[in-house]
Amino acid sequence: MMSVILRLKHWQVFLILLFIQLLNNFSYTDNPAVTQACVTAGYLLFLSMLLLYGHQLYDYLPRKVELSYTLFVLNCFLLAAVALVALVLTGKPDVHFTGIYALPALYLLYAMVHVVAFPAKVLCSAELKREAKAAEYVGTFFMIVFWPFCIWVLQPRVNKLVYYSQPVLE
């Protein structure tokens, strides 16, 4: 069964992303814990949207294209876990690393770039019916970075792929 997210219209996904953005920017001055919980929830919802797109679009890849799906899922859950641990330990969803602790933070930076790049590469690879090169999906990558505005271009591409293609993996 296809995921509903791939068949949504662009304006529907825009409203979902707008809600997530509102959560990320929510501020309640009387209770900072509520603010931090909303910001973390918005971050986790954004990660879950990327995970859903990457997971569902992966089924449309041609058989000859092999992308590291396991690394993508691992990075998604790692970023979610770090955000939750940071919220529980510090009361804030963001943490500043210095010294030797900056090394794991560099991996987290890579993980965030990979989590955004994976759905972009999967979409372009499914459209091209071969593995997309970095130059071919860099535009889609930046469209995902600026998602609330670029969903008006991205979602019709996803809808077209889902409408005209059959998933390879069932």
C-alpha positions in Angstrom: 0.0 0.0 0.0 1.3 3.4 -1.0 1.8 6.0 1.7 -0.7 8.8 1.8 2.0 11.4 2.0 3.2 10.7 -1.6 -0.4 11.2 -2.9 -1.1 14.5 -1.1 -1.5 17.7 -3.0 1.2 20.4 -2.7 -1.1 22.7 -0.7 -1.9 19.9 1.8 1.8 19.2 2.4 2.3 23.0 2.7 -0.3 23.2 5.5 1.4 20.3 7.3 4.8 21.9 7.0 3.4 25.3 8.1 2.1 23.6 11.2 5.5 22.1 11.9 7.1 25.5 11.3 4.7 27.1 13.8 5.6 24.5 16.4 9.3 25.2 15.8 8.7 28.9 16.4 6.3 28.6 19.3 7.2 30.6 22.3 5.4 30.6 25.7 7.2 33.0 28.1 5.5 31.8 31.3 6.7 28.2 30.9 9.9 27.6 29.0 9.4 23.8 29.3 6.3 24.1 27.1 8.3 26.2 24.5 11.1 23.6 24.4 8.7 20.7 24.1 6.9 22.4 21.2 10.2 23.2 19.5 11.4 19.6 19.9 8.1 18.2 18.7 8.4 20.4 15.6 11.9 19.2 15.0 10.9 15.6 15.4 7.9 16.0 13.1 10.2 17.6 10.5 12.5 14.6 10.8 9.6 12.2 10.5 8.5 13.9 7.3 12.0 13.4 5.8 11.9 9.8 7.0 8.5 9.2 5.5 9.5 10.7 2.1 12.8 8.8 2.1 11.2 5.5 3.1 8.2 5.7 0.7 10.2 7.0 -2.3 12.8 4.2 -1.8 10.3 1.7 -3.1 10.3 3.6 -6.5 14.1 3.2 -7.0 15.1 1.0 -10.0 16.5 -2.4 -8.9 20.0 -1.5 -10.1 20.3 1.5 -7.8 21.6 0.8 -4.4 21.5 3.5 -1.8 22.3 3.1 1.9 18.8 3.0 3.3 19.9 1.6 6.7 22.3 4.5 7.2 19.5 7.0 6.4 17.2 5.4 9.0 20.0 5.2 11.5 20.8 8.8 11.1 17.1 9.8 11.4 16.8 8.0 14.7 20.2 9.2 15.9 19.2 12.9 15.3 15.8 12.3 17.0 17.5 10.6 20.0 20.1 13.4 20.4 17.3 16.0 20.3 15.3 14.1 23.0 18.4 13.5 25.2 19.4 17.2 24.9 15.9 18.2 25.9 15.8 15.9 28.9 19.3 16.7 30.1 19.5 20.4 29.4 16.0 21.5 29.0 16.8 22.8 25.6 16.7 21.1 22.2 20.1 22.5 21.3 23.5 21.8 22.8 26.8 23.4 22.2 29.8 21.1 21.9 33.4 22.2 22.6 36.7 20.4 22.7 36.8 16.7 22.1 33.0 16.6 22.3 32.9 18.5 19.0 33.9 15.3 17.1 30.5 13.6 17.7 28.9 16.9 16.8 30.6 16.8 13.4 29.0 13.4 12.8 25.6 14.9 13.7 26.2 17.6 11.2 26.9 14.9 8.5 23.8 13.0 9.7 21.6 16.0 9.2 23.0 16.7 5.7 22.5 13.0 4.8 18.9 12.9 6.2 18.1 15.8 3.9 20.1 14.6 0.9 18.7 11.0 0.9 15.1 11.8 -0.1 16.5 14.3 -2.7 18.8 11.6 -4.2 16.0 9.0 -4.1 13.5 11.2 -5.8 16.0 12.2 -8.6 17.2 8.6 -9.0 13.7 7.3 -9.3 12.9 10.0 -11.9 16.1 9.3 -13.9 15.8 5.5 -13.5 19.5 5.4 -12.5 21.6 6.6 -9.6 21.6 10.4 -9.6 24.9 12.2 -9.3 25.4 14.9 -6.8 25.1 17.7 -9.4 21.7 16.2 -10.5 20.1 16.3 -7.0 21.8 19.3 -5.4 18.9 21.5 -6.5 16.3 19.1 -5.0 18.5 19.1 -1.8 18.2 22.8 -1.5 14.5 22.6 -2.2 14.1 20.3 0.8 16.2 22.7 2.9 13.7 25.5 2.0 10.8 23.0 2.1 7.8 25.1 3.1 8.2 27.3 0.0 9.6 24.7 -2.5 7.0 22.1 -1.7 5.0 23.7 -4.5 7.6 22.4 -6.9 8.6 19.1 -5.1 5.3 17.6 -4.4 4.0 17.7 -8.0 7.2 15.8 -8.9 6.5 13.2 -6.2 2.8 13.0 -7.4 3.9 12.5 -11.0 6.4 9.8 -10.0 3.7 7.9 -7.9 1.1 8.3 -10.6 3.2 7.1 -13.6 5.4 4.5 -11.9 4.9 1.3 -10.0 6.9 0.6 -6.8 9.7 -1.8 -7.5 9.6 -3.2 -3.9 6.4 -4.6 -2.8 
